[in-house]
C-alpha cells in the first residue's frame, strides 16, 4: 500500500461506523468496512441511502468511498464467531498486506433492569460487545505490532457509577471493553511499545443514529438534542494523529477530547438542528481510576508461562 495506512472498521455499515469509515478514507486510509449486513450496492437508488437505515450496508459504504475516490473493501463478519473474526483479519492482510488501525464499533444494545433483561439478550450483548472486541484484538494484534506502531480505537465509555443505572447487563459488557483498553495499554507500556496505543471513545451528547431516528420520527423536537456523527469521527482522527503515548489507555468523550487535545472551541457545526445546543448526557467530570499504589504490583503471576512450565 506504500504510504497509505490500512484501517479496519468493525461495525462500519451505518451511523457512527459508516461515518468513521468514510472519514478515514477521506484522510488517505485504505478502509476495510466490516459488519454482518451486505447488499447489492449497484441496485440502490437513490444513492447513497439514508446512513441510519437498514439500506446502509458495508456494500453501500464501500461504494460511497470508492465513488469518492477512496480505497475500500467490504468484508462480512459475525463478531459472535471467532473463526469469522480470524477470517476477516486474514482477508484484510491478504488484500492489503498490513493493518495499522483497528476501530471496534460493533455493539448490541438492550437498556433495561436486570429482571427485564432476558438471558438470551444478555448473552448476545456479551458476545458482540466484550467477546467480539477481545477476539478482534487477539486476531489483529500480531499484525498491528508488526511495525510496533499500531492503533486501536474502542467505542466504550469512561467508567463511572451512574452508567450502570437501568442498563446493568449492557454496562457489564461496555465497561468490560473499557477495562480491556486500560489493561492492554499497560501491556504496551510494559513491552516497550511506545508507538502503539489503544483508546476508548464515547459520545458526550447523543448522536444521530438508527435508534434516534425512530425517536425523532415520533417527536421531531428530540432532534435538538442530537449531534452529527462527524463529531465522533473527527475525534477519532484527532486521536490517530496524536502521539501514541499521549492517548494510550485513555477513556475519552468525543467533545472533551476535541476541546483539550485538538483545540476545538466551537461545536455548533455538529448540531443536527442548526442553532440548537444538544444536551450533554455524560458527567462534566469523571473519576480518576488510579490508586496511590498504582505501580506496586507485588509478585505478578503469568498463567501463560506457568502453563508452559507445566
Residue pairs with C-beta under 8 A, 6 or more apart in sequence:
1 30
1 96
1 97
1 98
4 28
4 29
4 30
4 71
5 28
5 29
5 30
5 98
5 100
5 101
6 29
6 30
6 31
6 32
6 92
6 96
6 98
6 99
6 100
6 101
7 21
7 24
7 29
7 30
7 31
7 32
7 100
7 101
7 102
7 103
8 31
8 32
8 34
8 88
8 89
8 92
8 99
8 101
8 102
8 103
8 140
9 17
9 20
9 21
9 24
9 31
9 32
9 33
9 34
9 103
9 105
10 17
10 34
10 35
10 77
10 79
10 88
10 102
10 103
10 104
10 105
10 106
10 132
10 136
11 17
11 34
11 35
11 79
11 104
11 105
11 106
11 107
11 155
12 18
12 20
12 21
12 31
12 33
12 34
12 35
12 58
12 61
12 103
12 105
13 33
13 35
13 36
13 37
13 56
13 57
13 58
13 61
14 37
14 51
14 52
14 53
14 54
14 56
14 57
14 61
14 209
14 210
15 51
15 52
15 56
15 207
15 208
15 209
15 210
15 229
16 105
16 155
16 207
16 209
16 229
16 232
16 233
17 35
17 103
17 105
17 106
18 51
18 56
18 61
18 64
18 229
19 51
19 228
19 229
19 230
19 232
19 233
20 103
20 105
20 229
20 232
20 233
20 236
21 31
21 33
21 61
21 65
21 72
22 61
22 64
22 65
22 68
22 70
22 233
23 230
23 233
23 234
23 236
23 237
24 31
24 101
24 103
24 233
24 237
25 31
25 65
25 68
25 70
25 71
25 72
26 68
26 70
27 237
29 71
29 100
29 101
30 70
30 71
30 72
30 73
30 96
31 65
31 70
31 71
31 72
31 73
32 72
32 73
32 74
32 75
32 88
32 91
32 92
32 95
32 96
33 58
33 61
33 62
33 65
33 72
33 73
33 74
33 75
34 58
34 74
34 75
34 76
34 77
34 88
35 57
35 58
35 76
35 77
35 106
36 76
36 77
36 78
37 54
37 57
37 58
37 76
38 57
38 58
38 59
38 74
38 76
39 55
39 57
39 59
39 60
40 59
41 47
41 57
41 59
41 60
41 62
41 63
42 63
44 55
44 60
44 63
47 60
47 63
48 56
48 60
48 63
48 64
49 55
49 56
49 60
50 56
50 213
51 229
52 208
52 209
52 210
52 212
52 213
53 210
53 213
54 210
57 74
58 74
58 75
58 76
59 74
61 72
61 74
62 72
62 73
62 74
65 71
65 72
66 72
73 92
73 95
73 96
75 88
75 91
75 92
77 84
77 85
77 87
77 88
78 84
79 85
79 106
79 127
79 128
79 131
79 132
79 135
79 136
80 124
80 127
80 128
80 131
80 132
82 135
82 139
85 132
85 135
85 136
85 139
86 135
86 139
88 136
88 139
89 99
89 136
89 139
89 140
89 143
92 99
92 143
93 99
93 143
98 143
98 146
98 147
99 140
99 143
99 144
99 150
100 144
100 147
100 149
100 150
100 151
101 150
101 151
101 152
101 153
101 240
102 136
102 137
102 140
102 144
102 150
102 151
102 152
102 153
103 152
103 153
103 155
103 236
104 132
104 133
104 136
104 137
104 152
104 153
104 154
104 155
104 177
105 155
106 128
106 129
106 132
106 133
107 128
107 129
107 155
107 174
108 124
108 125
108 127
108 128
108 129
109 125
109 170
109 211
110 117
110 121
110 122
110 124
110 125
110 167
110 169
110 170
111 166
111 167
111 170
112 166
112 167
112 169
113 166
113 168
114 168
114 169
117 168
117 169
121 169
122 169
125 169
125 170
125 173
126 172
126 173
129 170
129 173
129 174
129 176
129 177
130 172
130 173
130 174
130 176
130 177
130 180
133 154
133 156
133 177
133 180
134 180
137 152
137 180
137 184
140 150
140 152
141 150
143 150
144 150
144 151
144 152
144 196
145 193
145 196
148 193
148 195
148 196
149 195
149 196
149 244
150 196
151 196
151 197
151 198
151 199
151 239
151 240
151 244
152 181
152 184
152 197
152 198
152 199
153 198
153 199
153 200
153 201
153 236
153 239
153 240
154 177
154 178
154 180
154 181
154 198
154 199
154 200
154 201
155 177
155 200
155 201
155 202
156 174
156 175
156 177
156 178
156 181
156 200
156 201
156 202
156 251
157 163
157 174
157 175
157 178
157 200
157 202
157 251
157 282
158 178
158 200
158 202
158 251
158 252
158 253
158 282
158 286
159 175
159 178
159 179
159 251
159 287
159 289
160 283
160 286
160 287
162 283
163 171
163 174
163 175
164 171
164 175
177 200
178 200
178 251
180 198
181 198
181 199
181 200
181 249
181 251
182 249
182 251
182 289
184 198
185 197
185 198
185 248
185 249
186 249
188 194
188 196
188 197
188 198
188 248
189 248
194 244
194 245
195 244
196 244
196 248
197 244
197 245
197 247
197 248
197 249
198 248
198 249
199 239
199 247
199 248
199 249
199 250
199 251
199 252
200 250
200 251
200 252
201 232
201 235
201 236
201 239
201 252
201 253
201 254
201 257
202 251
202 252
202 253
202 254
202 282
203 227
203 231
203 232
203 253
203 254
203 255
203 281
203 282
204 253
204 254
204 255
204 256
204 280
204 281
204 282
205 225
205 226
205 227
205 255
205 278
205 279
205 280
205 281
205 282
206 212
206 225
206 226
206 227
206 278
206 279
206 281
207 226
207 227
207 228
207 229
207 231
207 232
208 223
208 226
208 227
208 228
208 229
208 272
209 229
212 222
212 223
212 226
215 222
216 222
216 223
216 226
223 272
223 273
223 276
224 272
224 273
224 276
224 278
225 276
225 278
225 279
226 271
226 272
226 273
226 278
227 267
227 270
227 271
227 272
227 278
228 270
228 271
228 272
230 270
231 254
231 255
231 258
231 267
231 270
232 254
234 254
234 258
234 262
234 264
235 252
235 254
235 255
235 257
235 258
235 262
238 257
238 258
238 261
238 262
239 247
239 252
239 257
239 261
242 261
246 261
247 261
250 257
251 286
253 282
255 267
255 280
258 264
258 267
259 265
268 274
268 275
270 278
271 277
271 278
272 278
